[in-house]
Amino acid sequence: MSKPRIAIIGAGLGGVAAAALMQRRGHDVRLYEQAPAFSRLGAGIHLGPNVMKIMRRIGCEDALNTMGSHPDYWYSRDWQTAEAISQIPLGDYALKTYGASYLTVHRGDFHKLMTDAVAPGTIAFGKCLQSVEDTGSEVRLTFTDGSVEVAGIVIGADGVNSKIREHLLGAEPPRYTGYVAHRAVFPASLLGNHPYDMCVKWWSQDRHMMVYYVTEKRDEYYYVTGVPQAEWPTGVSMMESSREEMREAFEGYHPDVLNLIDVSPSITKWPLLERDPLPLWSRGRLVLLGDACHPMKPHMAQGAAMAIEDAAMLTRCFDEVGTTDYTGAFALYEANRAARASKVQLVSHNNTWLRTNEDPAWVFAYDVFNVPLVAPQEAGAKQDASQEALSAAG
Ligand SMILES: Cc1cc2nc3c(=O)[nH]c(=O)nc-3n(C[C@H](O)[C@H](O)[C@H](O)COP(=O)(O)OP(=O)(O)OC[C@H]3O[C@@H](n4cnc5c(N)ncnc54)[C@H](O)[C@@H]3O)c2cc1C
């Protein structure tokens, strides 16, 4: 029997990872992306060994190792004194202990590398999904430009406001957490000769600033914050911030932090959004991954990592069960992803990750292709506990 055609909605990091991995396993994949094209969004991203092992399968590991910054340590520092309150070994230690490198890179460069890893012509740009109809024998996808496409399996990798999630579970906006993230990327030359950490998180009671290089040459520096802000206008994805606003938010912080603010040419601000763990990840021929399924605060730097791990696990489950029995493959996928994704959502929500000298092996040593699989009926209890914890924390 021929393999069903797979349509992936959304060419973000989760969607392109799914396409690249599934094409390498011989699947017929098409990606539909609402944006007319991609630009180099001003942001950095951490790529832990758990992600780099997946990049090895896609063939991007070497290019990323050449492109990214390789911090020896993750430092946590006191907001006023700069005292190191935790020092987590990365660098060679990560390579030996967790089986791949720990990198920080420019998000746009990473995304470009990933989109280049899918076969030419796979991504259809300017295709904004409007409605979905699962007839039982196929899925009909209608786009806002009036075009209609048909697929055998549809993967919703369409982010926090997912249309596929809405089709499965009804319209419900994500929850604003009461926190925003400021982001700035700038030439490291603006910092002069003063030495800066390769990867550091500055913490005070209710806010933080995470700072790292995004290139191997260390010529671009990046920060991302977590700062309380009571309100955020619904439906607005980001807005401009300013040095004045940042100086007020980080008043009393160490001079190194204030200097970063002072040299920032421009600063943006993003709402941090969450959802409680979903009661289902799939129905019929439709399945979710990434932020469509488990959006989280970015405080573990693992949101995209979870999307990419989802993509890899779904590919593995297609290998295990086959795509003809897509219901069985989806059940196996959810059974092997929901507990981990919910736990990462909860730790991200609590913003405790690496604040003390904890062992990060449960995140970094994870190898999605070699972890023993659990059967769907065995997974239930573990998932319920994580789901209840996040709902209670929210
Ligand atoms: C401030 C901040 C910092 C972060 N830092 C990190 C980090 O260091 N490490 C990390 O792992 N994660 C980080 N994250 C989280 C990470 O960005 C997300 O978890 C990740 O991007 C999710 O990937 P995704 O593919 O599921 O969704 P997205 O990246 O949101 O991609 C969804 C795609 O679907 C498209 N789309 C949406 N609707 C439609 C439609 N109707 N039709 C067609 N296409 C559609 C969108 O245009 C988009 O391209 C951070 C997040 C924030 C906010």
The ligand as an ORCA input file, in Angstrom:
! r2SCAN-3c Opt
* xyz 0 1
  C      11.387     35.042     24.112
  C      11.488     33.580     23.724
  C      12.727     32.931     23.788
  C      12.838     31.557     23.480
  N      14.066     30.911     23.554
  C      14.144     29.570     23.283
  C      15.397     28.844     23.357
  O      16.451     29.406     23.675
  N      15.397     27.500     23.088
  C      14.247     26.832     22.734
  O      14.298     25.615     22.500
  N      13.051     27.489     22.649
  C      12.978     28.827     22.904
  N      11.787     29.489     22.798
  C      10.575     28.722     22.449
  C      10.471     28.511     20.974
  O      10.558     29.734     20.287
  C       9.131     27.845     20.611
  O       8.821     26.857     21.545
  C       9.277     27.230     19.223
  O       9.477     28.249     18.272
  C       8.067     26.396     18.866
  O       8.233     25.911     17.548
  P       6.978     25.500     16.677
  O       7.524     25.047     15.388
  O       6.108     24.589     17.466
  O       6.124     26.834     16.517
  P       6.514     28.204     15.803
  O       7.966     28.445     15.852
  O       5.619     29.228     16.419
  O       6.121     27.987     14.291
  C       4.785     27.940     13.868
  C       4.759     28.269     12.383
  O       3.425     28.065     11.917
  C       3.055     29.141     11.074
  N       1.577     29.245     11.120
  C       0.817     29.642     12.157
  N      -0.486     29.591     11.838
  C      -0.543     29.156     10.551
  C      -1.606     28.912      9.644
  N      -2.904     29.118      9.990
  N      -1.314     28.463      8.390
  C      -0.011     28.241      8.007
  N       1.038     28.486      8.838
  C       0.782     28.927     10.091
  C       3.777     30.342     11.672
  O       3.924     31.405     10.746
  C       5.108     29.728     12.081
  O       6.077     29.777     11.052
  C      11.674     30.851     23.086
  C      10.424     31.522     23.001
  C      10.334     32.883     23.312
  C       8.974     33.577     23.215
*
